[in-house]
Amino acid sequence: MSFVFAPASPVAVPIAGSQDSFPVRRVYCVGRNYAAHAREMGFDPDREPPFFFCKPADAVVPVAEGSTLSLPYPPETANLHYEIELVAAIGKGGANISVDEALQHVYAYAVGLDMTRRDLQMKMREAGRPWELGKAFDQSAPIGPLHPAQSVKDIEKAGIWLQVNGADKQRSDIGKLIWSIAETIAYLSKYFRLEAGDLIYTGTPEGVGPVVRGDRMVGGVDGLGTLSVQMV
C-alpha cells in the first residue's frame, strides 16, 4: 500500500519504569463526574447517566516525570481552564463490559489535564452545539507516565489535587467520583467497542479555574506521580 503522504506516527505515552510506550487510539472524557464540580458548573449532581466527549489522539501530550511541559496558550480564548483528572488506559478490548469485569480491561493509570477553552465551551453549550472548539484543540490533553494497574494500590481511594503557582486549587479523592472507574468503563462500552490504546479521562473535581501565560500547574494522583505544566 502506498500513501499520498507519510502517515503521522502514533502518539505514545511512556510506561513508568519501562522502555515501552502505550500507543494512543482514542481519547474519551467523562463530563461532570464529581458532584461538587457539577454544582460549580451550575448543574444538579444527581446520579444521571454519565455523558462523554472525545478529544483527538494527537491532543495528548506526554510529559515525563520530573519535567515541565511548556504549553502554549491556545488561540481564540480569553478563559483557559485547568481540569486535573485520573486517566485509565485500556489494554484489552471489549463491548458491553460488565461492571464486575471492567477493571480487568485497564492496563494502567496516569495523571492527566483536560485543558478547556471555557468561554468557547460555554458559547457552544448555550447554542446547543458540540463542544469541540472548547475541548478538542491542539495539546489540550497533557498526561504523565502510565503506571501499570497491578502496581497501583487503592486507586479508587487515591487523593487527586492540583496547584497553580504553588496555591491549592483542586483537592479531592477518586472515591468521590459519581460514576466509579468500573462503572464508567462498563457504561461507555455499551456505546463504543473499547480497544487497547484507548484513554479515558474520568472527570475532574471542584476548583476548576483559569490560567494565564506564566502560570505553572502541578497536579497529581496518589501513587501516580505528578504532572507539571507551564503556560507560555
C-alpha positions as a Markdown table, in Angstrom:
| # | Residue | x | y | z |
|---|---|---|---|---|
| 1 | Met | 0.0 | 0.0 | 0.0 |
| 2 | Ser | 1.2 | 3.5 | -0.8 |
| 3 | Phe | 0.1 | 6.8 | 0.7 |
| 4 | Val | 0.0 | 10.3 | -0.8 |
| 5 | Phe | 1.9 | 11.5 | 2.2 |
| 6 | Ala | 3.6 | 9.8 | 5.2 |
| 7 | Pro | 1.1 | 8.8 | 7.9 |
| 8 | Ala | 1.6 | 10.5 | 11.2 |
| 9 | Ser | 3.3 | 8.5 | 13.9 |
| 10 | Pro | 1.0 | 7.4 | 16.7 |
| 11 | Val | 1.0 | 9.3 | 19.9 |
| 12 | Ala | 2.9 | 7.2 | 22.5 |
| 13 | Val | 2.7 | 7.6 | 26.3 |
| 14 | Pro | 5.7 | 6.3 | 28.2 |
| 15 | Ile | 5.2 | 3.5 | 30.8 |
| 16 | Ala | 6.8 | 4.3 | 34.2 |
| 17 | Gly | 9.8 | 2.1 | 34.9 |
| 18 | Ser | 9.9 | 0.7 | 31.4 |
| 19 | Gln | 11.3 | 1.4 | 27.9 |
| 20 | Asp | 7.9 | 0.6 | 26.4 |
| 21 | Ser | 5.3 | 3.1 | 25.4 |
| 22 | Phe | 1.5 | 3.0 | 25.1 |
| 23 | Pro | 0.1 | 3.9 | 21.6 |
| 24 | Val | -3.0 | 6.1 | 21.9 |
| 25 | Arg | -6.0 | 5.1 | 19.8 |
| 26 | Arg | -8.9 | 7.2 | 21.1 |
| 27 | Val | -9.5 | 9.6 | 23.9 |
| 28 | Tyr | -12.8 | 9.6 | 25.8 |
| 29 | Cys | -13.6 | 12.1 | 28.5 |
| 30 | Val | -16.3 | 12.0 | 31.2 |
| 31 | Gly | -18.2 | 15.2 | 31.9 |
| 32 | Arg | -19.2 | 16.3 | 35.4 |
| 33 | Asn | -18.3 | 13.1 | 37.2 |
| 34 | Tyr | -17.8 | 14.8 | 40.7 |
| 35 | Ala | -20.8 | 16.2 | 42.4 |
| 36 | Ala | -19.1 | 19.3 | 43.7 |
| 37 | His | -17.8 | 20.1 | 40.2 |
| 38 | Ala | -21.3 | 19.6 | 38.7 |
| 39 | Arg | -22.6 | 22.1 | 41.2 |
| 40 | Glu | -19.9 | 24.7 | 40.5 |
| 41 | Met | -20.8 | 24.4 | 36.8 |
| 42 | Gly | -24.4 | 25.0 | 37.6 |
| 43 | Phe | -25.8 | 21.5 | 37.3 |
| 44 | Asp | -27.7 | 19.1 | 39.6 |
| 45 | Pro | -25.2 | 16.4 | 40.7 |
| 46 | Asp | -27.9 | 13.7 | 40.9 |
| 47 | Arg | -26.6 | 10.4 | 39.5 |
| 48 | Glu | -27.9 | 10.8 | 36.0 |
| 49 | Pro | -26.2 | 8.6 | 33.3 |
| 50 | Pro | -22.7 | 9.7 | 32.5 |
| 51 | Phe | -22.0 | 11.6 | 29.3 |
| 52 | Phe | -18.9 | 11.7 | 27.2 |
| 53 | Phe | -17.0 | 13.8 | 24.7 |
| 54 | Cys | -13.9 | 13.0 | 22.8 |
| 55 | Lys | -10.5 | 14.6 | 22.1 |
| 56 | Pro | -8.3 | 13.6 | 19.1 |
| 57 | Ala | -5.5 | 11.3 | 19.9 |
| 58 | Asp | -3.0 | 13.9 | 18.9 |
| 59 | Ala | -4.3 | 16.3 | 21.6 |
| 60 | Val | -2.4 | 14.1 | 24.0 |
| 61 | Val | 0.9 | 15.5 | 25.1 |
| 62 | Pro | 3.1 | 13.1 | 27.2 |
| 63 | Val | 5.1 | 14.7 | 30.0 |
| 64 | Ala | 8.0 | 12.8 | 31.6 |
| 65 | Glu | 8.0 | 12.5 | 35.4 |
| 66 | Gly | 10.2 | 15.3 | 36.8 |
| 67 | Ser | 10.0 | 17.5 | 33.7 |
| 68 | Thr | 7.7 | 20.5 | 33.0 |
| 69 | Leu | 5.8 | 20.9 | 29.8 |
| 70 | Ser | 5.9 | 24.3 | 28.2 |
| 71 | Leu | 2.3 | 24.6 | 26.9 |
| 72 | Pro | 1.4 | 27.5 | 24.5 |
| 73 | Tyr | -1.7 | 29.4 | 25.4 |
| 74 | Pro | -4.2 | 28.4 | 22.8 |
| 75 | Pro | -5.8 | 30.8 | 20.3 |
| 76 | Glu | -9.3 | 32.3 | 20.3 |
| 77 | Thr | -9.8 | 32.1 | 24.0 |
| 78 | Ala | -9.6 | 34.5 | 27.0 |
| 79 | Asn | -10.6 | 31.9 | 29.6 |
| 80 | Leu | -8.5 | 28.8 | 29.6 |
| 81 | His | -9.2 | 26.4 | 32.4 |
| 82 | Tyr | -7.4 | 23.5 | 34.0 |
| 83 | Glu | -9.1 | 20.3 | 35.0 |
| 84 | Ile | -7.0 | 17.6 | 36.7 |
| 85 | Glu | -8.1 | 14.1 | 36.1 |
| 86 | Leu | -7.3 | 10.4 | 36.7 |
| 87 | Val | -6.8 | 8.7 | 33.3 |
| 88 | Ala | -7.5 | 5.0 | 32.8 |
| 89 | Ala | -5.6 | 3.3 | 29.9 |
| 90 | Ile | -7.4 | 0.4 | 28.3 |
| 91 | Gly | -5.3 | -2.6 | 27.5 |
| 92 | Lys | -7.9 | -5.2 | 26.5 |
| 93 | Gly | -10.8 | -4.5 | 24.1 |
| 94 | Gly | -14.5 | -5.3 | 24.6 |
| 95 | Ala | -18.1 | -4.2 | 24.2 |
| 96 | Asn | -20.9 | -4.4 | 26.7 |
| 97 | Ile | -18.4 | -5.0 | 29.5 |
| 98 | Ser | -19.9 | -5.8 | 32.9 |
| 99 | Val | -19.0 | -3.6 | 35.9 |
| 100 | Asp | -17.5 | -6.7 | 37.7 |
| 101 | Glu | -15.1 | -7.3 | 34.8 |
| 102 | Ala | -14.4 | -3.7 | 33.8 |
| 103 | Leu | -11.2 | -3.2 | 35.8 |
| 104 | Gln | -9.7 | -6.3 | 34.0 |
| 105 | His | -9.6 | -4.1 | 30.9 |
| 106 | Val | -7.5 | -1.4 | 32.5 |
| 107 | Tyr | -3.8 | -1.7 | 31.6 |
| 108 | Ala | -2.6 | 1.4 | 33.5 |
| 109 | Tyr | -3.4 | 4.7 | 35.1 |
| 110 | Ala | -2.0 | 8.2 | 34.8 |
| 111 | Val | -2.4 | 11.8 | 35.8 |
| 112 | Gly | -3.9 | 14.0 | 33.1 |
| 113 | Leu | -5.1 | 17.5 | 32.4 |
| 114 | Asp | -8.2 | 18.3 | 30.4 |
| 115 | Met | -7.5 | 21.8 | 29.3 |
| 116 | Thr | -10.6 | 23.7 | 28.4 |
| 117 | Arg | -11.3 | 26.9 | 26.5 |
| 118 | Arg | -14.2 | 27.6 | 28.9 |
| 119 | Asp | -15.5 | 30.7 | 27.0 |
| 120 | Leu | -15.9 | 28.7 | 23.8 |
| 121 | Gln | -17.3 | 25.7 | 25.6 |
| 122 | Met | -20.0 | 27.8 | 27.2 |
| 123 | Lys | -20.8 | 29.6 | 24.0 |
| 124 | Met | -21.3 | 26.2 | 22.2 |
| 125 | Arg | -23.3 | 24.8 | 25.1 |
| 126 | Glu | -25.7 | 27.8 | 25.1 |
| 127 | Ala | -26.2 | 27.4 | 21.4 |
| 128 | Gly | -26.8 | 23.7 | 21.7 |
| 129 | Arg | -23.8 | 22.9 | 19.6 |
| 130 | Pro | -20.9 | 20.4 | 20.1 |
| 131 | Trp | -18.0 | 21.2 | 22.5 |
| 132 | Glu | -15.1 | 20.5 | 20.1 |
| 133 | Leu | -14.0 | 24.2 | 20.0 |
| 134 | Gly | -13.7 | 24.3 | 23.8 |
| 135 | Lys | -12.3 | 20.8 | 24.4 |
| 136 | Ala | -10.6 | 19.2 | 21.4 |
| 137 | Phe | -8.0 | 21.7 | 20.5 |
| 138 | Asp | -4.2 | 21.1 | 20.0 |
| 139 | Gln | -2.3 | 19.9 | 23.0 |
| 140 | Ser | -5.4 | 20.0 | 25.2 |
| 141 | Ala | -4.6 | 16.7 | 27.0 |
| 142 | Pro | -1.3 | 16.7 | 28.8 |
| 143 | Ile | -0.6 | 13.3 | 30.5 |
| 144 | Gly | 2.1 | 11.9 | 32.8 |
| 145 | Pro | 3.6 | 8.4 | 32.5 |
| 146 | Leu | 1.4 | 5.4 | 32.7 |
| 147 | His | 1.6 | 3.2 | 35.8 |
| 148 | Pro | 0.6 | -0.4 | 35.2 |
| 149 | Ala | -2.6 | -1.2 | 37.1 |
| 150 | Gln | -1.1 | -4.1 | 39.0 |
| 151 | Ser | 1.5 | -1.7 | 40.5 |
| 152 | Val | -1.1 | 0.8 | 41.7 |
| 153 | Lys | -2.7 | 0.3 | 45.1 |
| 154 | Asp | -6.1 | 1.5 | 46.2 |
| 155 | Ile | -6.6 | 3.8 | 43.2 |
| 156 | Glu | -10.3 | 4.2 | 43.9 |
| 157 | Lys | -9.4 | 5.9 | 47.2 |
| 158 | Ala | -6.5 | 7.9 | 46.0 |
| 159 | Gly | -6.2 | 11.7 | 46.5 |
| 160 | Ile | -6.3 | 14.0 | 43.5 |
| 161 | Trp | -5.1 | 17.5 | 43.5 |
| 162 | Leu | -3.8 | 20.5 | 41.5 |
| 163 | Gln | -1.9 | 23.7 | 42.4 |
| 164 | Val | -1.4 | 26.8 | 40.4 |
| 165 | Asn | 1.8 | 28.8 | 41.2 |
| 166 | Gly | 2.0 | 26.8 | 44.5 |
| 167 | Ala | -1.6 | 27.5 | 45.7 |
| 168 | Asp | -4.1 | 24.7 | 46.1 |
| 169 | Lys | -6.9 | 24.9 | 43.5 |
| 170 | Gln | -8.3 | 21.4 | 43.4 |
| 171 | Arg | -8.1 | 18.7 | 46.1 |
| 172 | Ser | -10.4 | 15.7 | 46.4 |
| 173 | Asp | -10.2 | 11.9 | 46.1 |
| 174 | Ile | -11.2 | 9.3 | 43.5 |
| 175 | Gly | -13.7 | 7.9 | 45.9 |
| 176 | Lys | -15.9 | 10.9 | 45.2 |
| 177 | Leu | -16.5 | 10.0 | 41.5 |
| 178 | Ile | -20.2 | 9.9 | 40.8 |
| 179 | Trp | -19.6 | 7.0 | 38.4 |
| 180 | Ser | -16.6 | 4.8 | 39.5 |
| 181 | Ile | -13.9 | 3.8 | 37.1 |
| 182 | Ala | -15.5 | 0.4 | 36.6 |
| 183 | Glu | -19.0 | 1.8 | 36.1 |
| 184 | Thr | -17.6 | 4.4 | 33.6 |
| 185 | Ile | -15.9 | 1.7 | 31.5 |
| 186 | Ala | -19.0 | -0.5 | 31.6 |
| 187 | Tyr | -21.3 | 2.3 | 30.5 |
| 188 | Leu | -19.0 | 3.6 | 27.8 |
| 189 | Ser | -18.6 | 0.1 | 26.4 |
| 190 | Lys | -22.3 | -0.1 | 25.6 |
| 191 | Tyr | -21.9 | 2.7 | 23.0 |
| 192 | Phe | -18.4 | 2.1 | 21.7 |
| 193 | Arg | -16.3 | -1.0 | 21.5 |
| 194 | Leu | -13.3 | -0.2 | 23.6 |
| 195 | Glu | -9.9 | -1.3 | 22.3 |
| 196 | Ala | -6.3 | -1.4 | 23.5 |
| 197 | Gly | -4.9 | 2.1 | 23.2 |
| 198 | Asp | -8.0 | 3.9 | 24.4 |
| 199 | Leu | -7.6 | 6.5 | 27.2 |
| 200 | Ile | -10.5 | 7.5 | 29.5 |
| 201 | Tyr | -10.2 | 10.8 | 31.3 |
| 202 | Thr | -12.5 | 10.1 | 34.2 |
| 203 | Gly | -13.6 | 13.6 | 35.3 |
| 204 | Thr | -12.4 | 16.5 | 37.4 |
| 205 | Pro | -13.2 | 17.6 | 41.0 |
| 206 | Glu | -14.3 | 21.0 | 42.0 |
| 207 | Gly | -12.0 | 24.0 | 41.9 |
| 208 | Val | -11.5 | 24.5 | 38.2 |
| 209 | Gly | -10.4 | 27.9 | 37.1 |
| 210 | Pro | -8.4 | 30.0 | 34.7 |
| 211 | Val | -4.7 | 30.1 | 33.9 |
| 212 | Val | -2.7 | 32.7 | 32.0 |
| 213 | Arg | 0.7 | 32.8 | 30.4 |
| 214 | Gly | 3.4 | 32.4 | 33.0 |
| 215 | Asp | 1.3 | 30.2 | 35.4 |
| 216 | Arg | 2.6 | 26.9 | 36.4 |
| 217 | Met | 0.3 | 24.0 | 37.2 |
| 218 | Val | 1.4 | 21.0 | 39.2 |
| 219 | Gly | -1.1 | 18.2 | 39.8 |
| 220 | Gly | -1.1 | 14.6 | 40.9 |
| 221 | Val | -3.0 | 11.5 | 41.9 |
| 222 | Asp | -1.6 | 9.5 | 44.9 |
| 223 | Gly | 0.6 | 6.7 | 43.6 |
| 224 | Leu | 0.9 | 8.1 | 40.1 |
| 225 | Gly | 3.4 | 10.9 | 40.5 |
| 226 | Thr | 2.9 | 14.5 | 39.4 |
| 227 | Leu | 2.3 | 16.4 | 36.2 |
| 228 | Ser | 3.9 | 19.8 | 35.7 |
| 229 | Val | 2.8 | 22.3 | 33.0 |
| 230 | Gln | 3.9 | 25.8 | 32.4 |
| 231 | Met | 1.8 | 28.2 | 30.3 |
| 232 | Val | 3.8 | 30.2 | 27.8 |
